[in-house]
Amino acid sequence: MSLTVDIKRIGAYKKLRDKSTVIGALPNLLNEDPRRFGWLEENNRMDLKKGCEQFQDEGYGDLFHSFFDCILKTSREGIPLKQVIGSDFVSNRRNLRLFAQSVLSGSSFVIRALRKKNVIFLCDIRSENEGPDEDPGHGYKFEQLMSLNDYGEPHGADEAVSNAECFKAVLRATFKMDSEEIKVLYAAEIDARDKDGKFVEIETSRHNLKQWIKLRGLTVYLQSFLGGVSYIVRGQTTGNKIVVKVDKTVTKDIPNMGVSWEPQVCFDRLFEILREIKIRLDKDDTAIVIKCTKGQIVYETEDPEDCKFVDPDFLNQFARETSSHCIAHSYWSSLSSPRYPHSLLLHLYFIERQSSKHGIIHWGTGNRFQFVNRNMSVVVNLQLLGTYKKRHNRSAEVGGLPCLLNEDPRRFGLLEEEDQMDLKKGWEEFNDEGYGDAFDSLFDYIRKTSQKSTSLKKALGTDFVLTRRNLISFATKSVHKTSFVIRAVRRNGIIFLCDEVAENEGPSVFRIYGHKFKQYMTLNRVGEPYDKDVAVVNSEYCRSVFKTSFVSGNEQIKVMYSAVVNAEDKDGKLVEIKSNNLDLKTWFYKRSLGTYLQSYFGGSSYIVKGTTNKDNVVYKVDKIPTEEMPKMNLSWTPQECFKKVFDILQEIKIRLENDDDAIIIRSVGWDIFYEPENARNCNFVDPDFLRTFH
């Protein structure tokens, strides 16, 4: 019986100083300057003492705080914890490494295990009692020098070192032996990513490569393997903490470098320990201590009350488990990707706060400022330009129409048992193929429908090209605290916007049951209902193209975008289709704003909403007219949302006066920041598309 290990990267976040998170943030880029590698010339050597004079360890004590914050921010409400995370264990990377290393005779550790809400939490005593370290910060200095700052530039040799904030990847490890499978969800700190998006571990050692592999090979290998790290960048230092040599070691090559251990033996031990813990903790509110002394494992009963590392407030956010056969489902795939700079307060180019009942003062660089009148109403006009079908290769089939809505009356209202829709069917061969189309299909549509012998500005007749999600993000900010990062770059007289979710979007590892509901609620190409067992696919779908104008006083701002269209009814009205487990009243309270904005900016006349039970079976279907939603005694108004969109677009337009100007629009809580950006980092506008026009 051989064990297989599969490590999947689920998401990423930035841990802030207060242990809260910025969801989707990616590690800073590796400094790949060739002068930084190999035997270093004397003038390229790195003094790790510089910038550490005032260093204080601020990175301790996170335990599970940031990880729990990440889970809460990216999970659906009202779902059991086990179903949300899709794992048997929640842990940190260190626990897994310690279990695997316990095959060595010198290993020692103490780890507690506590079962709550059908999930087993693991925490080592070191993490529970962690305090500030006396570390002088030299390792952090090397990480700083081997990475680029938030503006893509090298750090200064004398720049102060801080470890108050860091980047973490969220990973799920699956250990499978024959028919038995154990899954662990955990977060792992990541030092950097290279230009190809590969994760990198950065560390220093006074030993040469051979000695380092002998002394630290297993620890480094497990740390990197379990963190999804492709290779280690190692700095060799002198006794005076000067880096004289830097080399790259590929993670998968370490077991072949003359080591005395085998990965398979280590992972077998890890699996055995996890299995034993799972067997012993077969009920909620039970706990044990796992002790390792010189490689010998002992399991002891523990009082659950002594396990303080799981925050009760975190657990209270999740519904009670009602079935032992739950299907994992959360929203890791919708993570945004802000990069919140350490020096934000020192390099603040813009912050928006309500400072007058009549308006807001926008402060920029130098002495420039602008007063924006907030009493002026905003008129929004949507113009549907056309439709297209987005093909598998992200090309556009101009004129492609959405599927027809299945208007069989048996599909609406409170459904009879035989008419209820099981959303779990048809997923056996599903692969997410719908990701990654930020602008590819829209650009292809524009190429195919525009005159080539004219300027881009004249061809489009708009100020901005963006996504519907950008508009929703801006509009939502008038009502809620938000977190997003959007880049804006001006090319050929047009300002292009793209959020980092779209820039970094990859395939989802979760079943998005809404895809199946949309299939049930539409007709196939020959006008017949889909069979309940038909496979779910999302590689091709219909998009509508809009030109929308926001008019306030004498000023008009025009934006162009495309929006996915779920269906069209027999009268030619566009329809939004959604499903969730919330009753209609709760749905209005929690989801009305986002749904209204999505439907409004997508030109949808109404929403078809399916309500599911705990087994993801739709038992009730409602129709909600889009225009009626703001009349339902809600806590927001469309006008305040449209004003916010206008104000933000106006500010972007003012700041990007010339071609090849770029900024980052960063939302944190109630605040919004505008920061300079290098236009070369804005890779979401295809140069070949721009060259199509004069």
Secondary structure, 3 states (H helix, E strand, C coil): CCEEEEEEEEEEEEECCCCCEEECCCCCEECCCHHHCEECCHHHCEECCCCCCCCCCCCCCCCCHHHHHHHHHCCCCCCEHHHHHCCCEEEEHHHHHHHHHCCCCCCEEEEEEEEECCEEEEEEHHHHCCCCCCCCCHHHHHHHHCEECCCCCECCCCCCCCCCCEEEEEEEEEEEECCEEEEEEEEEEECEECCCCCEEEEEEECCCHHHHHHHHHHHHHHHHHHCCEEEEEEEEECCCCEEEEEEEEEHHHHHHCCCCCCHHHHHHHHHHHHHHHHHHCCCCCCEEEEEEECCEEEEEEECHHHCCCCCHHHHCCCECCCCCCCCCCCCHHHCCCCCCCCCCCCCCCCCCCCCCCCEEEEECCCCCEEEEECCCCCEEEEEEEEEEEECCCCCEEECCCCCEECCCHHHCEECCHHHCEECCCCCCCCCCCCCCCCCHHHHHHHHHHCCCCCCHHHHHCCCEECCHHHHHHHHHCCCCCEEEEEEEEEECCEEEEEEHHHHCCCCCCCCCCHHHHHHHCEECCCCCECCCCCCCCCCCEEEEEEEEEEEECCEEEEEEEEEEECEECCCCCEEEEEEECCCHHHHHHHHHHHHHHHHHHCCEEEEEEEEECCCCEEEEEEEEEHHHHHHCCCCCCHHHHHHHHHHHHHHHHHHCCCCCCEEEEEEEECEEEEEECCHHHCCCCCHHHHHCCC
